Each structure stands twice: as structure tokens, then as C-alpha cells.
Amino acid sequence: MQIFLSPELMTQEYQILNVVNQNEKAIGYVTFLIDEKKMYVYGLCEEEGVSEDFKDLVKPYIQGMSKAKPELDVYSYISIGGKKLELGDSNKEN
């Protein structure tokens, strides 16, 4: 199953992105909340079968957001089917 990010709402302080499948059915979301010193990333995907695709989709997006504002500490919690997904090697990620 192919999955994509579809923007829902975007401002300077937050972004809400829907995770949709190839049939444009929403199967999750990723939210970025940004303040002066921190960026919080919350994400959920309901479909356990796309965990690697979800990780491959979300990780570069978080890295790109971090490059745009390198002074921010990044705190994230991403889950698939209720289980926490470890994104890996980012040294700023908590």
C-alpha cells in the first residue's frame, strides 16, 4: 500500500498533515507544534502493515523541518497501531 502526506492546516506555529493511502483514505496524521525553543512532533498511523513506509515518509520530513529551524529541540512521539515507532539516529530527537 502506498501512503502519502496531505497537508490539512499550516501556520508558523503548527502543521497538521494527514497520512493517506493511494485511495485518498486518511489512515493517520502527523502534527508539528513549534514554539521559540522546541518542536513537538506527534504522529499516528492506524495501519500496522505500512510501518516501514510510514517511517520512510515521516523521518525525512522531520529532518527537513529540523534543518529549517536548527536551534529548536525536537521532541517526538510517533506510533503505528498504538505501538511507538523508533525513528532512529537523529541525535536531537527525544
MORATA-V836940 format. One record per residue. N is the residue number from 1. RES is the residue in one letter. PHI is phi in whole degrees, 0 to 359 (999 if undefined). NEAR is the number of other ideal C-beta (glycine too) atoms within 8 Angstrom. D_CENTER is the distance of its C-alpha to the mean C-alpha in whole Angstrom. Layout:
n=N res=RES phi=PHI near=NEAR d_center=D_CENTER
n=N res=RES phi=PHI near=NEAR d_center=D_CENTER
This chain:
n=1 res=M phi=999 near=8 d_center=18
n=2 res=Q phi=273 near=6 d_center=16
n=3 res=I phi=231 near=14 d_center=13
n=4 res=F phi=219 near=9 d_center=11
n=5 res=L phi=264 near=10 d_center=9
n=6 res=S phi=233 near=10 d_center=12
n=7 res=P phi=299 near=9 d_center=12
n=8 res=E phi=251 near=7 d_center=13
n=9 res=L phi=220 near=7 d_center=14
n=10 res=M phi=216 near=6 d_center=14
n=11 res=T phi=221 near=6 d_center=16
n=12 res=Q phi=294 near=3 d_center=16
n=13 res=E phi=266 near=6 d_center=15
n=14 res=Y phi=203 near=10 d_center=12
n=15 res=Q phi=223 near=10 d_center=10
n=16 res=I phi=237 near=11 d_center=9
n=17 res=L phi=240 near=13 d_center=8
n=18 res=N phi=278 near=11 d_center=10
n=19 res=V phi=260 near=16 d_center=9
n=20 res=V phi=237 near=11 d_center=13
n=21 res=N phi=269 near=11 d_center=15
n=22 res=Q phi=295 near=7 d_center=18
n=23 res=N phi=266 near=4 d_center=20
n=24 res=E phi=63 near=6 d_center=18
n=25 res=K phi=270 near=6 d_center=17
n=26 res=A phi=291 near=8 d_center=14
n=27 res=I phi=238 near=11 d_center=13
n=28 res=G phi=172 near=12 d_center=10
n=29 res=Y phi=203 near=11 d_center=7
n=30 res=V phi=224 near=15 d_center=4
n=31 res=T phi=237 near=12 d_center=6
n=32 res=F phi=245 near=11 d_center=7
n=33 res=L phi=246 near=10 d_center=11
n=34 res=I phi=236 near=11 d_center=13
n=35 res=D phi=239 near=7 d_center=17
n=36 res=E phi=293 near=3 d_center=19
n=37 res=K phi=236 near=6 d_center=19
n=38 res=K phi=222 near=10 d_center=15
n=39 res=M phi=234 near=14 d_center=11
n=40 res=Y phi=256 near=10 d_center=10
n=41 res=V phi=237 near=15 d_center=6
n=42 res=Y phi=238 near=10 d_center=6
n=43 res=G phi=213 near=16 d_center=5
n=44 res=L phi=215 near=9 d_center=8
n=45 res=C phi=232 near=14 d_center=10
n=46 res=E phi=281 near=6 d_center=14
n=47 res=E phi=270 near=12 d_center=15
n=48 res=E phi=294 near=7 d_center=16
n=49 res=G phi=289 near=5 d_center=17
n=50 res=V phi=246 near=12 d_center=14
n=51 res=S phi=301 near=11 d_center=12
n=52 res=E phi=292 near=6 d_center=13
n=53 res=D phi=296 near=10 d_center=12
n=54 res=F phi=298 near=16 d_center=9
n=55 res=K phi=299 near=11 d_center=8
n=56 res=D phi=294 near=8 d_center=10
n=57 res=L phi=275 near=12 d_center=8
n=58 res=V phi=278 near=12 d_center=5
n=59 res=K phi=302 near=11 d_center=7
n=60 res=P phi=296 near=8 d_center=9
n=61 res=Y phi=294 near=11 d_center=7
n=62 res=I phi=297 near=14 d_center=6
n=63 res=Q phi=298 near=9 d_center=10
n=64 res=G phi=295 near=8 d_center=11
n=65 res=M phi=297 near=11 d_center=10
n=66 res=S phi=293 near=13 d_center=12
n=67 res=K phi=291 near=7 d_center=15
n=68 res=A phi=293 near=6 d_center=15
n=69 res=K phi=225 near=9 d_center=16
n=70 res=P phi=294 near=6 d_center=17
n=71 res=E phi=282 near=4 d_center=19
n=72 res=L phi=274 near=10 d_center=16
n=73 res=D phi=279 near=8 d_center=15
n=74 res=V phi=253 near=13 d_center=12
n=75 res=Y phi=241 near=10 d_center=11
n=76 res=S phi=223 near=12 d_center=8
n=77 res=Y phi=217 near=8 d_center=9
n=78 res=I phi=242 near=15 d_center=7
n=79 res=S phi=225 near=11 d_center=10
n=80 res=I phi=234 near=13 d_center=11
n=81 res=G phi=58 near=9 d_center=15
n=82 res=G phi=88 near=4 d_center=15
n=83 res=K phi=254 near=7 d_center=15
n=84 res=K phi=296 near=6 d_center=12
n=85 res=L phi=256 near=11 d_center=11
n=86 res=E phi=275 near=4 d_center=12
n=87 res=L phi=275 near=11 d_center=10
n=88 res=G phi=109 near=5 d_center=13
n=89 res=D phi=279 near=3 d_center=15
n=90 res=S phi=290 near=11 d_center=14
n=91 res=N phi=281 near=4 d_center=17
n=92 res=K phi=270 near=7 d_center=15
n=93 res=E phi=283 near=9 d_center=12
n=94 res=N phi=243 near=6 d_center=14
